[in-house]
Amino acid sequence: MDSRRRLAFMLLLIANTLVFVCSHNDENEYTPGPVTYNAKSVIVGGNPILIFSGSIHYPRSTPEMWPDIIRMAKEGGLNTIATYVFWNAHEPVQGQYNFTGNYDLVKFIKLIAEHKMYVVLRLGPFIQAEWNLGGLPFWLRDIPNIVFRSYNEPYMKHMKRYIEYMVNMMKAEKLFAPQGGPIIMAQVENEYNHVQESYKEKGTQYVKWAADMATSLYPDVPWIMCKQKDAPQNVISTCNGRHCADTFMGPNSPDKPSLWTENWTAQYRVFGDPPSQRAAEDIAFSVTRFFMNNGSMTNYYMYHGGTNFGRTSSSFVTTRYYDEAPLDEFGLIKEPKWSHLRDLHKVLRMMKKLFLTGTRKVQEINKFVQIITYEKPESKLCAAFLSNKHKKIHRTVDFRGKQYFLTRRSVTILPDCKNIVFNTELITSQHNSRTFVPSKRANNFKWESYRESIPTFNDLQMRSKTPMELTAATKDTTDYMWYSTSINLDKDDLPMRADIMPVIRIQSLGDALLTFVNGQYIGFGHGSFIEKSFTFSKPVSLKLGANHISILAMTVGLPNSGAYMEKRFSGIRAVMLQGMSCGTLDITLNQWGHKVGVEGESLQLFTEEGSTKVKWVPATRPGTPITWYKTRFNAPEGNDPVAIKMERMGKGVVWVNGYSIGRYWDNYRSPLGAPSQTEYHIPRSYLKPKNNLLVVYEESSGTIDGIVINTVNRDIICSNMGEDYPPNVDSWKMDNDILKAVVEKPKPGAQLTCDPDKFIKEIQFVGFGNPWGSCGTYMQGTCQAPNAKKVVEKACLGKNSCRVPIDRAILGEPTGDASCAQEKVKRLAIQVRCGRKNEI
């Protein structure tokens, strides 16, 4: 090795000894005390703060998961957690409250306080949140003369009683910041402008009443209303959306701070949807633009989405919620979203003093390019934001005698108006890829089955002339209701030709149904998130004499938005038999029997005790509709999260040891031809070491051979950077308001870090030149430095973390075809696999 190469390699080893701090929070931020505000920020305990918040909903994970989720949120640079409060979870029956298990709100808030983080408590009580009935309890529908979310005495009476109950609980536990707790703000109502016009004057009256009611219950913290243009002066109006720097006109008074209560990190998904994504670069771009334009709070919705356990999701919403958030459904860090935003938070904190006390100046270069500075001339403090909003074209600008290259749709941040420390479009942190690994211990299934009986009219005691409305009958205690009628036919009714079959036509208000005629399965039909109502039409075989028509209708969650939610309906509206000799036979008025729920639910076949109440038989293939399946399994090896893959099943529900992990729907395909969700989260806390009870209720049809229990990891980590990228933000620090380099002459470099208990076990890909692809799918280009992989192996193998400078003196000179010389800027892509020491 020549002296130049030896020196370069020594620099590489020195770089790998640096400690890279994950959490960039200033511990002095947490100063519970009186809460006030001005136009610049919220002020807690006399300390003005920039709020970096993330939405984490306690019912969508388990108490066992909460500490790690909160810790990772703080390590991601957050200082605040926002959560809705779920009325229908806490008061499922009027006057009967539930704060146990994953509904233990007080425990959740106290855990946040233990991590020295603040809380924004979004009380609603209407929350939307893709949660069943928007968080409102179903029993509220049965209150006489009630109109939800309007200046309506019955609704306001119960809303005030609930809000007062929750506020008093928080006060009794001393959880508000003026009491020494973490709650610094509370929210009443939620995005009411969407429906306000529907209620006319009563909508305007309701907004004022809600604000007055809330602030009177606890006036010592600010109350907010999101997306409320006419918010009363005793609350702060806030923004929800993807790009609030461009869409928010500001709060409802110039003496109030600009707060962003929902910065959507992706998009929730409904069954039938293709994948939903939002790039880390786009989020960082929008957050930076908001803060450089006088914003003082961003709240990522969601920071951890989690799981819609049981029947908690709203209409057609998948069981997995906001899986594209910085922490995925399983609580695993999703890169680069988590670390790119972490780095941004650190840089914005560097400039906190200037944000709060500096003079802001805006220089418009053109309609796309803008330079914003914050300065304190007397102290020579200066920070600059160089913004390029053009979606396609890069720009070069001159700023204070130096030229800066601005990539398309990006903001370059100079905390000292000189050095580039962060660019929203250029990710210097690591990427990762999620892997589902079939468990070696858990998949020795011996399936048994039990098929529900198909009731006829004579079996059902709930009777009416016409089919009953489903939602009012079930009262949200189940998804299901049976409908059945009988009709006697003679030879003059049936079609005269044997090759012509009658057709049953069912008009449904939603959401789905299965049809049986004379005990034979006819088919399955459903609506969609956009259009719940649908028409089911299938040929049927009828006979002389009595014919029994039975329909299992169902909801897939209740609506969570819109006006007059108390007047939403579902179930069978009309039933006809077409193609009869007498023409179309309308049997809607034929007398119908009904039964709420299915037998297996009432017997609780998904519990240990309930599972003994019927005779199970060995399961057969292919599967049959309305069939329960049961097996036992051992807990998967290791500590990684657990998921069950429901591939090749139809639609139904899964229970593990009596816990419902939610609805699955594998046979509703997106336009891309794939299910919207295939893997479903089984929290580790639901499992015993051995002999776990797994029960599946399959509604339509499917084959259990496709069910697999997996462990989940993000052990594939990557870096993909160019020579023109800025150094990682950890190369800099703010020392007495002066930006200083942590290392001499900071350079860009690939930085890779495994989970704390894991090490780099394998170098899977190294390309220095023009590699292409993304983490998990990298490919070599036409230009490559042949020794780069050996350099990375020496630097990284067997270590928890490593750093590889992007330096040709270390990695070698890339060679290749003619394009290699033409591409002046080279890229370094690395992919490695992490694992525990005892793993292969």
N, C-alpha and C positions, 0 to 999 in steps of 0.2 A: 504494500500500500504506500503510495507516494506521500510526501509530507503534506501536500494540500488536502488530499483525501483523508489522511489521518486527522488533521486538524478539524476538518468538517465533521468527521464522525464523532470526535470528542465533543464538539458543540452539540451534536445530536444527543449524546448521552447526558450532557448537562441539561439540555432542554427537558429530558425525561425525568429529571429529579425535581422539577418544579411542581408545586402543589397547586392544583386548580380548584378553586373554591366553588362549590355548587350553589350555595346560598349567598346572595348579595344584599340581603336585607340589613338595614341599619337597625340594631336592637333598640336604639333610642326612639324609633318610630312608635313603639307601643307605650303610650303614656295615658292610660285611662283617666278620665276626668271630665270636666265640663266640655260640652260639644257646641261649638259655634261655627260660623263660616263667614267668608267674605267672597269677593268676586274671584279671588285667586284659588282658594282651596277650602276644604273642611279643616277645622282646627280642633284638635283633641288634647285636652289637658294643657292648653296653651301652645301646642306644637302643631304648626301647619303641616299637613301631610299630602303627598301625592298618593292616590289610592290605586293600587294594583290589585284587583280583586278577581276572584274566580267563583263561578256558581258551582256548588257541590250540594246535591240534594240528599239529605240523610236517608230517606226511605229507599233510595235507589242503590244503596250498598248496605253492607252489614256493619254492626258496631265493631266487629273484629277488624274490618277493613279501614275504619275511620282514621286511626292514628297514622297509618302509613300514607293514606291519601292526603291528609292535612300536612304531614311532614313534607311530602313531595311537592305540594303546592307552595309551601314556604321556600323550599330549596329552588323552586322555579321562579323565585323573586316576588311572590305575592305577599302582601301584608294584610289581606282582607279576604274573608269568605262570605259569599252571598248565598242565601238559601230562601226558597219559598217555604211557607208553612202550610201544611196540607190538611184543611179542615175535615174533609171526608175520611182521612186516615185517623184523625184524632177524635172525631165525634161521629162514628159510623151509625150509631143509634142516638136519637135525640136525648141529650142529658147524660149519656154514658161515654166517658172519655178513655182514650187509650194512648199511653205514652211509654209503651214497653217495646223491647227489641229494637228494630231499626226505625221505630217511631219515637225513640227517646230523644226528643229535641233538646232538653236541658243538658243531657250528657254530651250531646254533639257540640253544643255551644261551649260548654266548659272545656272540652278537649281543644277547641280552637283557641280559647284563652290560654290554655297551658302552653301552646305553641307561640304565645305572644302575638296573636293576630286578631284583627278586628272582625266584626260581623255586621253585615247589612241584612236586616230581618225583613223579608218581603211577605207581609202578613196577608195581603189580598183583601178579602178572603177568596175572591176569584183570582186564580193564578194562571189559567190556561195550561202552560207547561207540558202539553201533550199528555196530560194526566186526566184520568176518568172524570167527566163532567167538570173539567176545569178546576177541580179541587172542592167543588160544592157538594155537600152531602145529599144523597138521593132523597132522604126524608123531607128535605126542604121543598121538594116538588109537591108534596102532599099537604102543605100548609094552605088553608083556604085563601083564595083571592091573591095569592102571591105572584109577583112579577120580579124575576131576578134582575139585579143591577139597575134598579130604577128607583125613583122617589116614590116608593111603595112601602106603606107602613109595616106590613108583615115581614117583608124582606129586611128593611132597615132595623127592625126590632131584633131579629135573629143575628144579623151581621154585627150590630153593636154589642150584643151579648157575647158573641164569640171573640171579637177583637178585644173587648174588655177582659175576658177570661185569659187570653193569651198575654196581654200586657201585664195583668196582675201577676201571672205566673213568672214572667221575666223579672218583675220588680221584686217579688218575694224571694227569688234566687239571686238578687242583686247582680243581674246580668247586663244592665244598661251601663254605658261608660261613665256617666256621672256618679254611679254607685260603685265604681271600681271594676265593672265588667267590660266585656268586649263589644257590646252592641253600640255602634256609633250612629246608625241611621235605621229608620223603619219605613216601609212602603205600605200605602193603602191603595186599594184598587190596582188595576193592571191594564194598560193599553186601552183605556175606556173610549178614546176618540174613535176607535174602529166601529163602535156600535152606538155612540151617543146620539147621533141624529135619529136613530130609530125610535128613541124615546122622547124626542122633541123637548119641550120645556121641562118635563120630568127628568130628563137626562142632565140638563144644566143644573137643576135643583139638587139632584143626587150628588153630583161632583162636589158642590159646595158643602153639602151636608157631610159627605164622607171625609173631606178634609177637616172640617170643624170637629167632627166626632173624634177622629184619630188624634189630632193635636191636643184636644182637651183631656184625653186619657193619659198622655205622657208628653208634655211640652218640652222636656229637657233634652231631647235629641231632635235633629231635623227629620221631618217626614217628607217623603218624595212621592211623586206620581210620574210614572213613565209614559212617554208618548201622549202627554196631555197638554195640548196647545193652550187651553184656557184654564190651566191649573190655578186655583186660588192662591193668593199671596202668602198664606200661612204654610204652604208646601213648596217644594222645589220641583219644577218640571225637568225631566231627564230624557235622554235619547236612547232608543233601541234601534239596532240595525247593523249593517256591515261597514258603513262609511260615514260615521257621524260627523267627521270633520267637514264633509261636503253637504250633508243633508240637515244638520241640526242648526236651527236659527238662534240657538242660545236659550238659557233658562228664562223663566218668567219675570225676572227682575235683574237689572245690571249689577246689583250687589250680591248676587248668588253665583256659586261656582258652576262650571260646565261639567256635568256628570254623564257618563255613558254607562247605563245600567245593563245593557245587553249588547255585547259585541259577539256576534254569532260565529263560533269557531268552525262550523260546518253547517249542516242542515239536518234536522231530524228526518228519519226515514219512515215511510209507511210501507206496508206489504204491497208489493207490486212496483216499488221504486227501484231504479238503478242506483249504483253507489253515489254517495254525496261526498264531496270533498271541498275543502278550502285550503289553499296553500298557506304555509307559514309566512312566506314572503308577503302575501296580500294582507294578512292580519297585522304583521309588523309595520307595513306601509301605512295602514289605516290608523293604527295606534299612534305612531309617530306624528302623523299629520294632525291628529286630534290634540296631542299635548303641545305641539309647536304652535297651535292656534288657540291657546289659552285653556285647553282641557286640563282637568285635574284628577279625573278618575276614569279608568276603564274597568269594566267587569266582563270577563270572558264567559259567555253563555254557549256551551258549558265548558268548565275546566275539567270536570270529570262527569260524564253523563250517567254511566252506570246501567242498571237493569230495571225494567218495568216488571217486577215480580208479580205473580198472581194475575189478577184481573185489573191492574192499576192503569194500564195504558189507555189512552183515548182512542177514538174511532180509527181503526186500521193501522195504528202506530205500532211499529215493530217492538219486540221485547227488548232488544238492544237500543240504547238511547245515546245519541251523540258520541258514537264510537270514535269519531275522528277528532275528538278533543285532545288537548295536550296529555291528559291521562285517559287511556282507553277504557272500554267497558270493564276490563278486569283489573283496573288500577295500575296498569303498566305504563311506563313513560313512552309516549309516542314521539319519535324524533323524525325530523328536526323541529317540530312545532314547539315542544316543551323547551328545548335549550335555546332556540333562536329567540323566543320571547323572553326567556331568562336573561339572555345577554342584553336585550333591549332594555329590560327593566333596570339593569345595572347602569347602563349608559344614561338613561333618563334621571336616575337618582344622582348621578354625578353633577347634574345641572339643576338640582332642586333649588338651590339658593337663588340662581338666576331666574328660574321660572317664577319664584315667589316675590322677588324684590328687584329684578332687573327691568330695564326698559326694552320693550319689544319694538322692533323695526322690521317692516316688510318691504322688500324690493322685488317688484314684478319684472322679470326679464322678458317674458312673453306670456301668452295665455296658458302655457304648460309649465314653464320653469319659474321658480320662485325661491328667493333667499330670505330666510327669516333669522334675525339675530336677537339675542338677549344679551344686554350689556349693562355693566356698572362702571362707567368711565373712571370714576374716582378710584376704583380698586383694580382697574385694568382686566376685570373678569369679563369673559366673552364666550358665548356659545353660538353655533351656527347650524342651521338646517338648510341643506341644498336639495330642493325638491324638484323632481321631474315627473309630471303627471301623465306624460304621453305614454300610451300603451305599447307603442311599437318602436319609437325612435329614441336612440341614445343621444345625449347632449353633452357638450363641454362648456363650462362656464368659467369666467374669470372672477375670482373672489380674493380681494386684498392682495393683488399682485401675483396670484398663483392660479394655475388652471386646474380644474377638477373635472374628471370624467364622470358623468351621471348616467348610470344605466337606465333603461326604460322603466317607467313606473316605480320609482324608488326615491328614498330620501337618504342622503348621506349626512351623517352627524359628526360635527367637529366640536367636541366639548370645550376646546380652547380657541376655536376659530382658526386652527392651524392643522391639527392632526386628525385624519380620518380614523375614527374608532369603531364606527358601525355603519353598515349600509343595509337597508331593509331587504334588498334583493339578493345580496351576496351572503350566503349562509356559511359561516366559518365553524359552526358546531357540527356534531355528528348526526347521522341518520340511523334509522334502524328498520328492521323488517320483522313482522310477527309470524310465528310458526306454531302450528298445531301438531302436536306429536301424539300418536296413538299410545295409550297407556299399556304397559306390559302386564300390569296387575288387574286392571279393571274390566277387561273386555271378554271374560269367559262367561258369556250370558247363557242362561237356560230359560228361554222365554215361555211363559204361560199366558193364556188368554181367556177372556170372558166377554161374550157378546151380549149387549143390551137387547132386551126384548122390544119388539115394535108394538106399541099400544094401538088398539083400535078404539073407535068411538065408545064402545061399551065399557072399556077399561077406564075411561076418563070421567071424573066427577065434575070438573069445572065446565059448565055448558053455557053456550050462548047461540043466538040465531046466526050470527056472523063470526068470523075469526076475530078474536080479541086482540087488542093492541098489545104488543109484546113488552115494551119498556114499562108500562104501568103495571102489568101483571107480574113481571119478575122482580120489580123494585130493586134491580141491580144486585140481587142475591146470586145470580147465575147468568151465564150467557144464553141459556137454552130454554125453549118452550116447545112442547109437543102440541100439534094440531091434528085432529083426526075427524073424519066424517065417513059415513057409509051411504052408498047409493045402490038401489036395486035396479037392475037393468034386464030388459027382456030382448028377444031377438029383433024386435022392431027398433030398438035403440042402437044396437051395435052396427058397425059398418057392414054393408052387404057383401063386400069383396074381402077375401081373406088376405090379400096383399096390401090392404089399406088399414093402417093402425090409427086409432084415435091418438090425439095429442093432448097432454095435460099442460095447461098454461097457467102459471102462477105469477101474479103481480105482487111484488114484495116491496115494502118500504125500507128494507135493509135488515141485516147486513149480509146474511148468507142463509142457505137452507139445504136440507137433504130431503128427497122425496121417495116414499115407498108406496107401492100399490100392491095390495094383497100379499104383503110381506116381502115383496121383491124390491130390491134397490133400483131406483130409476136413474138417479143422478144427483149432482151437486151443483149449485149455482151461487153466485155472490155478486155484490156490488163492488164499489171501489171507494177510495178516500174522497175522490171528487164527486162521485155520484153514488150515494148509498142505495138508492132504489134500483131495481132491476126486474126483468121478466125472465122466468124460467119456463122453457118449453122443451118437452121431450115426448117421444112416442111411448105409449103404454099399452099393455095387454090387459083388456078387460074381459070379463066373463059374464055368463048369464047368472042372474041372482044378485046376491049381495057382493059389493065391491068395497074394500076398505082402503081409503086414501089417508095416509099418515105423513105428516110433514114435520121434521125437526128444524125449526127456525132458530136463528141465533143472532146475537149482536157480536161485534168484535170491538168492544169498548164503546163508551158513550161519547157524544160530542163534547168538545172542550172550548168552543169559541162561537162567536156570533150572538146576535140578539135573540131574546125570548127562548133561552135554552130550556126553560121549563115546559116548552111546547114542542119538543122533538119526539118523533114517533118511529117505530120500527115494527117489523113482523109482516104477516100476511094481510094483503088488502083485498085481493079477489082471486078466485080459482074458477077456471073454466075447462070443460072438456070439448075439444074441437074435433071435427071430422066424424061426428056421430050421424046416424041416419036422420035424426031429427034436427040436425044442424048443430050449432054451438050450444052446449048445455052449461049454463051458469050455475055452479053449485055453491056460490058464495053464501047464499041464504039457506043452506041445506041443513042447518044445525051442526054445530061443531063442539067437540070435546077438547079440553086443554089440560096440560099438566106442566107445571113450572119445574124446570130442571130435569136431569136424567137420573136414572136409578143409581148409577155408580157414585154420583155426587152425594145423594142422600145417605147411602151406605158408607160413604167415606172409604172407598176401596183403596185410596192412596195412602191410608194409614195402616199401621201394624194391626190394630184391632179390626178395622173395617175390612182389610184384605182377607180376613178369615170368614167373612159372611157369605161368600159365594163359592161355587165349585169352579176352580180353574182347570183348564185342560191344556195340554201341550199346544203351543201356537203353530198354526199352519201358514203356508205361503201359497199364493199371495194373500195379503191382508184383506180384511172385510171392514165395511163401515161400522160405526158406533161400537167399536171394540176396545176393550181395556186389555193392556199388556202389562205383565209383571215379571220382574227378574230381580236378582241380587247381584251386588258387585262389591269388590274391595276398593278402598280408597286408592287413587293413583299414587305412584311413587313420588318422592320429593316434596317440595313446598310450592311449586309453581301453581298458578291458577288452573282451574279445571273447567272444561267445556264439554258439552255433549253435542255431537254432530247428528242432526236429524235428517240427513240426506236420504232420499227415496221414500220418506214418509209423506203424508198428505197435509192435514190440518188437525190441530188438537192442542193438548195441554200436557206438560210434564211435571211430575212430582218426584222429589227425592226425600226420603224419610219424612214424608208428610208435608214438606215445604213445596209450594208451587213455584217453579222457576219461570213460569209464564207461558204464553201462547206461542206455538210454532205454526208456521204455514209454509211448507216447502213446495206445494204444488201451485202456488200463485207466483207465476214467473214475471220478471220484469221484461221490458222490451228487449233486453239483451239476452233473454232466454234462460236466466239463472234466478234462483230464489233471492229475495231481498235479504234474507238471513238464513244461515245454515247451522251455525254453532250457537249454543245457548249456555250461558254462564251458570255453573253450579258452585256457589261459594264454598270454600273449604270448611267453613264453620258448620255447614249443613251435614258434613260427612262424619261417619265413624270409621275407625281403622278397617273394620270388616263388616260384611253382611249388611250393606246398605240396601234399602228398599227403593227400587226404581219402578215407577208406574207411569204408563203413557196411556192417555185416552185419545184414540185416533177416531176422528169424526167421519172422514170421507173414505179414504183407502190409502194404503201404503204398505211397504214391506219393511219389517223390523231389521232385516239383514244389513240395512244401511246405517244403523245406529252405532256410533263409536264414541267412547269417552276418551278425550284428549287432555293432555296438559298443554299449557300455553306459555310461550316465552317470547322475548324479543332479544334473543342472544346473537342475532346477526346484526352487527353494527358496522357503519360505513362512514367514510368521509369523501367528499367530492368538491374539490376547490381548484381555483385557478391561481396562477402566479400573480395576477393582478388583484387578488382579494386582499382586504385589510387584515392585519393580524387579529387573532382572537382578542376579545375584549379583556380577557384576563391578563393581557400583556400591559394593561394600563391601570393606574389607580389615581384617585384624587387625593392629594396630600396638601392640607391647608389651602384648599381651593385652587391648587396648582396641579394640572395634569402632568403626571410623571410616568415614564415607562418602567415597568417592573424588570424588564431585561434590556440589555443594551441593543439598540437597533432592532426593534420588534419586526418580525417577518411573519408572513402567513405560514400556517402549518396545519397538518392534519392532526386532530386531537381525538383520541378514542378512549372511552372509559366504559368498562363492564360494570354490572351491578356489584355492590360491595363484596359479596361472597363469591364472586366469579373472576376468572382469569381468561386471558386471550389464549385459546387452545389451538386455533388454526387460522392461518392467513389464506383466505379463499381467493382473493383477487387483488392484484396491484397493477395499476396502469398509470404510467407517467408519460404523457404525450397528448393524444386526443381520444381517450376512452369515452364510451358513451353508455347510456342506460341509467338505471336507478338502482338503489340499494336492493340487493337480491337478484338483480338481472344485469349486472355490468358486463360489457363486452370490450375487447381490445379494438382500438381503431387502427389506422394505418401508420401510426407514429408511436414508438414505444422505446423507453429506456430499459435495456435488457437486464440491468442489475438492480432495478428498483425494488423488486420483490425481496431480494436477499437483504437489502438495507432495512426494509420494513420488518422482516422476520427477526433480525438481530435486535431491533429497537422494541419490538412489541410482544413476541411470543413469551408466554408464561407470566405476563404482567397484568395487573389489574387495569392499568392505564398507560398510555404512551403518547408521545408527540413526535411527529415527523415533519421537520421543516421542509417547505417546498423550495428546495435549493438544488440547482443542477450540479453544484459541487459535491453534493451528497448523493443525490439520486442518479446522477449520470446524465449524459446528453441524449435526448430522444433522437432516434433515427427512423427512417422509413421512406415512403415514396415522396414524390415532389411536393405534395401538400404539406409535408412535415416542415419544410423550410418556410413555406408561405405562412403557416400559422405561427405567428410570433409568440403568442401567449399559450403556454402549455398547462394541462390540467393534471392533477393527481387524484386518482380514485382508488380507494382502499376498501376492501370488505374482509371482515374477520368474524370468527365465531367465538363467542364467550362460553364458558362452562365452568362447573365446579371441578376441583382438583381430582376427585375420584370418578369423574365422568370420562367417557371415551371421547 
